[in-house]
Amino acid sequence: MKTRKTAGKKFQPYNSLIEQLSAQNITPTSLDTLPEILVITTFPPRQCGIATYSQDLITALNDHYVDSFSIKICAIESKNEQHTYTDTDVKYVLNTSNPESYTDLAKAINEDDNLKIVLIQHEFGLVHETVNHFNSFIDAVQKPLSVVFHTVLPNPNEEFKANVQHILNRADSLIVMTHNAADILVRDYIVDRDKIAVIAHGTHLVSHGRSAELKRKHGYEGRQVLSTFGLLSSGKSIETTLDALPNVVKTNPNVLFLIIGKTHPTVALQEGEVYREFLTKKIEDLGLQNNVQFINKYVALDELLEYLQLTDIYIFSSKDPNQAVSGTFSYALSCGCPIISTPIPHAVEVLAGDTGLIFDFGNSEQLTDAINTLLFDPVLREKMILNGLHKIVHTAWENSAVSHAKVLQKTAGGDKAIKLQYRNPKVNLDHMKHMTTDFGFVQFSKLNVPDLASGYTIDDNARAMIALCQHYKKYREKDVLKYIKIYLDFIGFCQQPDGRFLNYVDVNKNFTTQNDNENLEDSSGRAMWALGYLVSLGGILPAEYIDKAEAIFQKSLSLTKNIFSTRAMAFVIKGLYYYNRTVKDADTLIYIKMFADRMVQMYRHEADENWKWFEGYLTYANSVLPEALLLCYAITGNEVYRDVAKESFDFLLSNTFDDNSIKIISNRSWLVKGGKRETYGEQPIDVAYTILALRKFHDIFKEEEYLNKMEMAFNWFLGNNHLQHVIYNPCTGGCFDGLEQYSVNLNQGAESTVSYLMARLTITKYFGNPDTVYFRRKQRAAKTSALRTQDI
C-alpha cells in the first residue's frame, strides 16, 4: 500500500478542499471531523466497469448528502495495471501483486480513528493473484466492513466456495445487484438473507423525447438505430448481432448498428485488436458496411447517454450465462431503449412482463426475429419503453446513493457513526420553462414531454406565477420576468367580465365544459393568492405587472364574500395577506376577519377531544387551512385565530409525520373522522403546502420542531419516503407526479413540478445548502430561530 500517485505533487489529505473553501471565504468548521468512508475499488483513469461504477456511486453520494461523511478512495492496482490519479480523494493505492501492500493498508485503516467503515467493490479477477493475502487483509481490518459483490457464481466447487465464504463470514453487510444474486448467496453459500441488501446497478436520469433531435445532431437522421456499448472483448458476442443483420437489412435497409466503445485495455494489452479486426472482416463478408459503424473510443458519459437516447433498439449479447449484472444493459434501459438481450439473470429479472425480448446465447436467428418484431411494431416498442422506465427508475444513481448510504450508516453503527443530511439540489427551471408556451403553463406531461392536448388551468398558472415570483425575488434573473407575465396574462384571460374565474382552457384557447361541471371556488382562491403575492412584490417587479394584478384582484374581491369552501377561503386569505403588505386597505382587513371567523366557526363545529379539525375529514392541501388562520393572527393580533391555527396544525402534523418522515394523507381515500387511514398515494403538492405552513409556524412560534419537520418533509422529495426513491428529477428540473405503493409516477406534470419548486425555494435559508458544508445542525437551529423572513 502507498499513498496515491499524483501528477507532480505530494498527496496531503483535505488540503486542496480547504484551500478551495478558504478562497470562497467559507470556514471549514469541523471539516476534518466528518466521518470517513473508505472505498476500496478500481478507479479512473483505469478503464473498467467497476472503476466507472464506483466513480458514479461516489459522485452520487457526494451530490446527495451534505455535511454527512467524507469519502476517500483506495485504488486497486496490480503490477500490470498502474495509474496516476488526479482525484484528490484517492488516499491510498493497493497493489494486489504486493502482499506488503495489504499489510500496510490494514495498519493505516486501523490507526485512523475517524474512519468509520470500509466498502469493498469485489470482483474475483481483481485479487486472483493474492487470494490468501486478501483474506488475511479483511481479517486484519478492525473496522466495519461492507462488500459489494459484482459477480456471484452459482454451484461453486469446494475450494472456490471456501474463499468466497471467508469474505461472506467476515463482512458485516453485503450488497448485490439482483435478487437472483441474493438467492444464490442464500442457497449455495451460508449467508443470512438479512445480511444482504439488493441495490441495483445505478443508472443516470435523462431527459426523454429527444431522439429525433439527437439523430440530427449525430448524423443519423432517417436511420433506425440499433446499438450496443461497452469495452470491447470477445465475451460481448457482437458477431451474433452481425450474423442477424442481413435478414434485418433486407426489409429495413435504413438500419444502422452502432458498436460503441474501445477495446478493453486488458484485452488490447494481451491480444491487441484481434477481435475488432475479426468483426471488421465479418462486416465486409456480410456486406454490412453501410449498416454497421464502430464508435471506437472510450465514450464520455454525456456523449454515451446521447447515443443511447437516439437508439431505437438496444442489443445485449453476452456469452456468459453467469454474468450477474450489466451496467451497459441498465444504462440503455434508463435511456428509454427497448431491449433485446441474452438471458443473463439480470435481463431475465428485469425484462419480464413486456419490458423487452430475450434470445438464446449465440442464436442469431432468434435475434433476427426479435429485431424485426420490434422494428415493425412501434406500439410494442413504446409499451416496452414505458414498462422499462417504470422498472428501472428505482436504479437512478440518486436512489442508489440513498440505499447505499442507509446500508453504510447501519453497518457503521447508526446515527452515532454517520449522521445523514440531504443536500439541496440546485434550483433548476428547465422543466418549468419547457412546460410553458407563449400562452401558459401546460397541465400535464408524458414523462418530461409536455402534453399539449391536456390544455391549461388557472390552478397551475397561479401556482407557477407564485413560484417564479419567489424565484425572481431571490435571484433577480431577468429571464424569469417573461414567464411571470405569461402566467399573469393567463389569469387575466380566465377572468370573466363579471369578475369570475374559469379554470380549464384547451390547447386552442377555448374554455372547456369542465368549467360547467366543477366547483371553481378553489381555483378562484388560488388565483387570488397568486395575484396578492405578485402585488406584494411591487418594489421589484415591473409596475405594469403590479397594476394589472391589482386590477384583476380588485375586480374579483367582492365576489369572494360568497365563498364558503374551507380551502378556497384559505387561499383567498393568503392572497389578502400578501396584498395587504403593499396596499393598505380597510376592506382587506374586513375580508380577512370575515373569512377567519368563518373558519373558526367551522372548527368549533367539527372539533372534539380527538379530532381537532375544520371538517369531518382530512383531504388534500390540508395545511393551508391552519396556515391561513395563522396569517389572520399575524395581521389582526387576534389570539383566537392563533390558538385555533396551532391546535389544528399540530393535530394535522400528528397524522402526517412519524419520527423520521412525512406520510401525507393518501389520495386513494381521505381520512374520515373516526375512520381508518389509507396508506400510499402521496402527491408532491401536499408535501409542498406542508413545508410552506411549517415555515410560517416556525417564524411565528420559534419552535425548532417545526424546522425539523420542514427538513423531513422536503427530504421526501430526495428519498426520505417509504420507497427511498427520489421524487425530484435533477436532470430535467421536473418532479414526478406521485409516490405509490411500489413505484413513482414518472410523468412530470405542472402541479408536481411547481410544487417542488415552491418547496425548494422556501427551504433555501434553513438547511442542506451546498455552499455551507460546515453548517452543523445546532448552528442552524440557533441561527434560524432568529430569522423572520418575509417570503411565502
N, C-alpha and C positions, 0 to 999 in steps of 0.2 A: 504493500500500500504506500502511496505517496500523495502529497498534496498535488492538486491538479496542475497541469502544464498550461501556461498562458502564453500569449503572444508577446513575450519580451518583458514581463514584469512579474515580480514575486506575488503569490497569492496571499491576500490578507482578508479574512472574513469580515463582512459588513462595511469595510472602508468605503467602497465605491458607493453604496447606498447612502451612507451617512454624508458623504461629500455632496451627493445629489440633493439630499434634503436640506443641507446647510445652504446650498446655492439658492434654494427656494425659500429660505428663512423659515424652514419647518424644523422644530426641535424634536429630535428622535427620543422623546421621553420613554424610558424603559424598552427601547427597541431591542436591546440585546437580551432582554428577559423573555421575549416571545418564545414559547416552547418550540423546540426544533423537531422536525420530522426529517429523517434521513432516508432518501430513496436510493436503493442500490439497483442500478439499471444500465443498459447501454444508453448512450445519449448523443445527440448531434454534436459535432458534424458526422458521426458514424451514421451510415445509411442502412438502416434496417427497420423492420416493422416495430419492434419493441422500443427502439430509440424514439421514433416518431410518436408512438403511443404515449410514452412517458412524458415527452415534451408537451403534448396536448393536454394530458391529465394535469400536470403541474401548472400549466398556464391556466387551466380552468379553475383549479383550486385557488390560485392566487387572485384570479379575477373575481371569484365568487365570494371570497371571505376577506375581511379586513381586521387587522389587529388581533389575529387569532393564532397564527403559527408562523414559523419561518421554515420553508422547505429548502433543504440542502441535498445535493446530489453526490453520490459516489458512482463514478462512471466505470463500467466494466470493460476491461480490455484483455488482450492476450498478447503473446509475443508477435503474432501475425497481424494484429489489428490494434494500432495505436494512433492517437489523435492529439491535436492541440485544441483545448477548449477555451472558448471566448466567453461563455456564460459565467458570470460571477458567482452563480450559485453552485457550480461544480466545486465541491470542497475537497473531495478525495478521488483518487483513481485506484481501482482494484485490478491488479494484473493477475488474472486467474492462472497464468502459466508459472507464477512465482508463489510457492507456499508461504514464504515470509510475508507476502502482501496481505494474506488473510489474517495472520497473527497481529500485524501492525494495525490493521483496520479494527479488529475486535478490541484491542487495547484502547485505541482512540475513542471508540464508541462508549466503552465502559467508563472512561475517565471524564466524559462530558456530562456534567450534571444537568445541563439544560436540554439534552437530547431525550425526548420522551418516548419515541417509538421508531422502529426501523421497518421500512416497507421494501420488500424484495420483489422485483419483477423477475419471475423464474421461467427460464426456458432451458431444457436439458442440454442443448448444444453449447450454452454459454459456459458451463462448468464441467464439461465432459472430461477435460484433461486432468482435473484435480477434484474428483467427486469426494474422496475421503477428506481432503483438506476443507472443502466446502462444508461438509457435515460437521467437522470439528469446529469450524468457524461459527456456525449458527449455535452450536452448543456453548461456545465461549461467550457469545453475546449475552449480556445480562440485562438487556432492555426488552420491553415488549416487542414481539416480532409478528408482523403480518406478511403473508406471502401471497402474491398473485400468480396463479398457475396459468400460463398461456397455452399449455398443452397438457391434457390429461389422457393418458393412454389406457385403454381397457385391457383386461386379461393379461396382466403383467407376469413375466416369469419371476421366480423367487428372488434372484439377485436384483433385478430392477425394482421389484416391489419393496425390497428391504431398504434400498436407497431412498425411494420416494416416501416410504413410511417414516423414515428418520426425520425428514422435513416436516411431514404432517404432524408427527408427535411433538416436535419442538415448537412449531408455530402456535401463537396464541389466537390467531384468526386466519382464515383462508378466504381468498377471493377467486372465483372462477367466473367465466363469461357466459356460460349457458347452463340451463337446468340439466341438460344431458351430462355435462362435465361433473356437476354436483352429484348426480345419480351414480356415476362411475366411481367417484371417491367413496361414496357410502357403500356401494355394492362390492367393489373389487379391492378396496383398501379398508382399513379400520379407522373410520372417521365419524364423529358425531355430527349429524346434519346441522345442529345448532351452531357449530363452529364455522359453517360455510356461509358466505354471502355471495349471492349471484348478482354480479354487476356487469351488464352487457358492455361490449366494446363501445367506446364513445363515438359519437358522430357529431358533425357540425350542422347547426341550424342554418338554413339558406333561404333565400327569397325564391319563391316559386313563380311560374308563369313567364319565365324569361327565355324559353327555348329558342323561339324564332329570332329574338334579338341576338342571342349568343351564337347561333348558327351563322348569322350575317357577319358578326364580328370575326369569327374564325374561318370564314370562307367556305362554310358547309351548307349554304342556303340551297334548298331544294333536295337535300340528301336525307335519307333515313339512316340515322347513325346508330350503329352497334358499337359497343366499346368494352374493353377490359383494361384493368390497370394493375400496376404493382411492379416491384423489382423482378426483372425477367429471369426465369430459370426453367429448365425442362419440366419441373413439377407443375407449372402453370397449364400444361397441356393445351397450348394455343393451337397446335396442329389440329386438334379435334374441331375447333371452330372453322379453321381454314378448309378442312375436308367437307364441312357442312355448307359452305358458302356457294359453291357452284349451282346447286339446286335452289338456292335462295335468289341468286342473281338472275336466274332465268325468268322469274316472274317479277322481280324487283331490281331492275338494273341500276337504280339510283342508290342502292345500299352502299354504305361506307363503314368498314370495320376499323376502328381505331385501337391500336395496341399501344397503350400509354405506359411509359416507364423505361428506364435504362436497365441494362443487365445488372443483376445482383453483384455487388462488389466482390464478394467471396467467390462467386461463380466465375466472374471475369478474371480474378487472380489465378484460379485453378485451371480454367479451360478456355479463357478468352471469350470470343464472340461466336463460338461454335453453334450454340442453339439459335441465336438470331440469324446466322447465315443459313442454317437449316430451314428456318421459317421463310427466309427470303427466297430460297430456291423453290420451296413448295408453292409460294405465291406465284412465281413465274411459271412453274409447271402447270398450275391450275388456271392460268390466265386471269389472275385476280389483281393485276397491277393497278387497275382503276378503282378497285373496290376495297383495298386494304392500305392503311397508312400507319407507319410507325411514328410515334412521338418519342424519339429516342433520347430522353433526358430525365433527370430526376426533377419531376414537375413540382413547382412551388404550390402550396396549398390553395391559394386563390385561383390559380390557373386550373388546377385539378378540379376544383369544385365547379368551375365553369364548364369544363369538358363533360362532367357528369350531368350537369343541368341541361345540356343540349342533347344528351344521349336519349334515343328513343327506346333502346333495349340494352340492358347490361348483361354480359355473359360471364359467368364464373365457372371455370372448368378445371378445378384442381384434380390431380391424380391420387391424392392422399385421402382415403376414406376415414382416417382418424384425425384429420385436421379439425381441431375443436372449434375454431372461430376464425373469421377472416375480417380484418379491418376494411379491406377493399370492398367486400360484399356489403358491409354495414354502411360505408360512406355512400355507395351507389343508391342503396335503398333510401337513405335520408335525403338524397337529392331528387327523389321522385322518379327513379328509374324502375320500370318493370324489370324483374329479374328472371333469368333462366340460369339454373345452377345444377351442378353435380350434387349428389346427396350427402354432402358433409353434414354432420349433426346440426351445426348452426343453421344451415339452409333448410333442412327438414323441419326444424323447430320454428323458424320464422316464416317460411313460405306457405305453411299450412293455411288452408281456407282462402283460396282465391287471392293470394298475395304474390304468387309467382309460379313458375313452372320448373319441374325437376326432370333432368335426363340422366341416364346411366353414365358412369365413368367411361370416357372414350367412345361413346356411342354417337357418332356424327349424324346418323340417320334420324335418331330421336331429336337431336338438336336442330336439324333442318326443319322438321315438322313443327317444333316449338316456335322457332323464329317466324316461320310463315304464318302460323296461327296468330301470333301477336301482330305482325305487320298488317294482316288483313282484317284485324278486329280492333279498331281504335277504342270502341266502348269497353272491351275487356281490358285493354291497356290502362284506360283511365280508372277503371274499377280497381285494378291491381295497384296503381299508384296511390290511390286514397287509402286502400287497405294497408299497403306497405307503410305509408307515413304514420297511420294511426298505431301500427305495431312498433315502429322504430323510434317514435318521438321520445319515448322514455329513455332512450340511449343518448340523447343530446349530452354533450360534454358538461353542460351546466348541471344536468341531472346526475351524471356520473360523479361530478365533484361533490354534490350533496351526499350521495351514497357512500363514496369513499371517506369523506370527512366524518360521517357518522360512525363508520366501522373503525377508523383510526382513533377517533375520540374515545369510543367504548373500550377498545383494546388498550389504549394508553392509560386508562384509569378514570375516564369520565370527565366531567366539568373541571375537576380539580387539576387535571393534567392539561387539558386543552379546552378553552372556552371559545365556542364558535360564535362569531358575529358576522352577519352578512354584509357584503359591500354593496352600496347603492350603484346600480347600473348608470352609465352616462345617460343624460337626457337626450332622447332621440326622437325627432319629429318626422322622420321619413315616412312612416306609415300614415300619420295624420295628414301629411301633405298629399300622399299618394291616394288617400281616400277622399280628397276634396277636389271637386270640379269647380268650374267658374261659377256654378250656381249654388253649391252647398256641399255638405258632408254626407257621403253616401252611407246608407243604413247598414248594409251587410257586406260581407266578403266571402269568397270561396278560397280557403286558405288565406293567403295575403293579397289576393287579387280582388279589387273592388267589384261587387256585383251590382252593376248599374241598374239592372232590371228591378232591384229591390227598392229603388227610389230614395226618398229623403224624409226625414221627420224633423219637426221643430225640437223634439226631445234631444236628438243627437246634436243638432246645430247649436242649441242653447248650451249644452254641456261643453261642446267643443269651443264655444266662444269664451266660456269661463276659463277653461284650461289654457287657451292661448293667451288670454289676458294675464293669467298667473305667470305664464312663461315670459311675456313681454315685461311685466313688472320686475322680474328678477334679472333677465338677461338683456333687455332692450335691443333685441335683434330686429332691425327694420323690416326684414323679410316677413316677419310674423304679422305685421300690420295688415297686409293684404288679405290674409286668411281671416283675421278678426272681422274685416269689412265684409267678406263673403258671408260669414255666419250672421252678422248683424243684418245685412240686406235680406238674407233668407227669412229671418224672424219678421222683418218688415213685410216681406212678401206674404207671409202666413197670417198677418193681421188683417181682419176684415174691416169694412167701413164702420161697423158699429163697435169696433174695439175688440171683438172676439178673436181668438187664435184658432186656426185649424192646424192639424198636426201632420197629416200624411200627404205627400206630394210624389207623383210618379216621375219617371225619367223624362217625360215630355212636359213637365212643369204643370201638370193638371192635378187638382185636388182629388183624392180618391174617395170611394164610397166608405172606406174605413172611418172617415170623419163623421159619417152619419150613424155609425153603429157603436161607437165607443164614447165613454165619458171622457171629455177632454180637459177636465179640471186640472189633473196632474200636469199635463203638458203645458197648460197656460201658466201654472205656478212655476214650472221650470223656466219658462220664457221670462217671467218677471224677475226671478232670481238672477238670470244671466244679464238682463238689462240693468238691474240695480247694481250688480257688481261692476259692469263696464262704466256706469256713471260715476262710481266711487273712485275711478282712476282718472278723473278729469285732469289731474295735474301732469299726466304723462302721455295720455292718448290724444290724437288729433281732435280739435274742437268739433269738427263736423260729425265725428263718431258720437261724441257725448251728446250733442244736440239731437241727433237722430234717435239715439237710445232713450233719451229723456222724453222725447215726444211720443214714442211708442209706449213707453211705460205709463205716462200720464193718460193716454187715450184708453188704456185698459184698466187703470187702477180702480175706477168707480165700479167696474163690473165684478171685482174680486169680493165685494161685500156679500155676494150671493154664494160664495164658495164655502162648503162645509166638509169637504173631504179632508181628512187629517193631514195627509201628505201634501196636498195642494196648498193648504193653509201654511204648512211649514215652509214650503218653497217660497211662497209669497212673502212670508216673514223675513226670510233670508234676503230676498230682493229689497224689501223695505229697509232692513238693517244697513245694507251697503249704500243704498240710495241716500239714506239719512246722513251718511258721513259727509256727503258733498252738498246735498240740498236739504237745508233745514226748513222743514215744512210742518206746520201743526197737524195737517191731515195725515201725515206719515205716522205720527205718534198715535193718533186716533185709531188708525187701521191696525197698528201693532198691538195696542191694548185690546181691541175687539177680537182679533184672532187668538191672542194669548188667553183671554178669558174663555173663549170657546174651547180651547184645548184643555184648560184646567177643568172646566165643567165636564168634558168628556172623560178626563182622567178620573175624576171623583165618582163618576157614574159607573165606571168599569172596574176600578182598582179595589182590591181587598187585601187581606193579610198576606196572601200567597201570590197574588197576581197584580203587580204594580205597573199597569199599562193603560194606554188611552183607548184601546179596543179589546175585544174579546179574542184576539189572535195576534200573532206576530207574523208579518208577511215579508214584504220587500222594503228596502230603503228605510228600515225601522229607525235607525239612529238619527235621521233628520228631524224626528219629532222632538226628542228632548233637546237636541242642539238648538232648534228654533226657539224653544221656550227659554233656553239659557241666553240667547241673543236678546230676547224681550227683557230679561232681567238686566242685561248689560246696558240697555238703553233707558229703562224706566227705574231701575233700582228696586223693583217690587220683589220682595223676598219670597213671596208665594211662588212666583214663576221659577225662581232659583231652586227652591226646595223640591218642587214637583219635577223639575228638569233633572236634578241629581238623583232623586229617588227612582225615577223611571229609567234613567240611563244606567244606573248601577244594576237594576233588575235585568235590563237588556244584556249587559255585559256578563252577568251571571249565567245567562242562557246561550252565550255565543263564544265564551272563552273557557278553556281549561288552563292548567298550569303552564302550558308551553305554547299554545297556538290558538288561533281563532277558528271556530267552526260555525259559520253563519247559518241562518235559517234556510233550510232546503227549499228549492223551488219545486221539488217534487210533491210537497204537501206542506202547507203552512202549519205553524204550531198554534193549535187552538187551545184556549183556556181549559185546563183540566185534561187535555189530550196527551198523546204520546208523540214525542218528537221524531220526525223523519230525519234520516242522515243522508249525506251526499247531495249532489245537485247544488253546488255553490257557484255564485256568479261574482265577477270582479266588481260590479257596481256596489254591491253591499259591503264588500271589504273597503272600497274607497270611501263610501259615505261614513263608515265607522271611523276611519282614520281622520276624516275632516272633523267629526264630532269629538273624537278623543283629543285632538289638538286644541279645540276650543275649551273643552272641560279642563285640560291641563293648564291652559293660560289663566283661567279664572280661579280654579281651586288649588292650583300648585301642588297637586298630589302626584308623586312620582309614578304611582301605579298606572295612571293614565298614560304616561310616557312609555312605560314598559309594554303596555298593551298596544300602543301605537306601533312600536317596533315589531311586536309579534304579528300584528295584523299586516304590516307591509311585507314582512318576510313570507307571508302566504304566497305572494307573487313570486318569490325567489326560491321556493321549495319547502317552506315550513308548513306543509299540509299533509293530509293523510297518505298521499301517493309519493311524497317527497319529489315532486316534479315542478319545474319552473312553469309559471303561468304566463310570464312576460317573455317575449321573444326579442332578445337583444339584437339579433341580426336584422330584423325588419323595423323594430321600434313599435311593433304591434303587440297586442295582448290577446291570448287565447280566450275564447268566448265562455268557457266554463270548466269546472272541475267535477267530474262524475265519479262513480264508484271505482272504476277501473282505468279510466283514461281521462285525458283532457280533450275538449272540443277544439280542434286545430284551426277553425275559422277565426279570423281576427277582425271582427266587426267594429262598428263605430262605438257602440256603448262600452264594450270592454276596453278598447284601446284608449278612449278618452278618460275612462275611469282610472286606469293605471296611471295615466299622465297626471291627473289631478292629485292622486295619492303621492306620486313621486315628487311632485313639486311642493307638496305640503310638508313632507318629512325632511326636506333638504337640510334644514338647520339643526336637526336633532341627533342623528346617528348615521353610521355607515358611510361617512363621507370619505371618498378616496384621497382627498387632499389633507386629511388629518389622521394618518395611520397610527399616530401615537395617542389618539384620543381615547382615554380609558372610560369605562362606564361611570365611575364615581365623579370624574371630572365633568363628564357630560351632564350628569344629573344636577350637579352643583350649578353649572353654567345655565342650563336650560330652564331651571326652576325660576330664574330671574327674567327669562325672556317674556316679553309681551308683544307678540307680533301683530301686525295689522293686515294680515292676509286672509285668505279663505279659511 
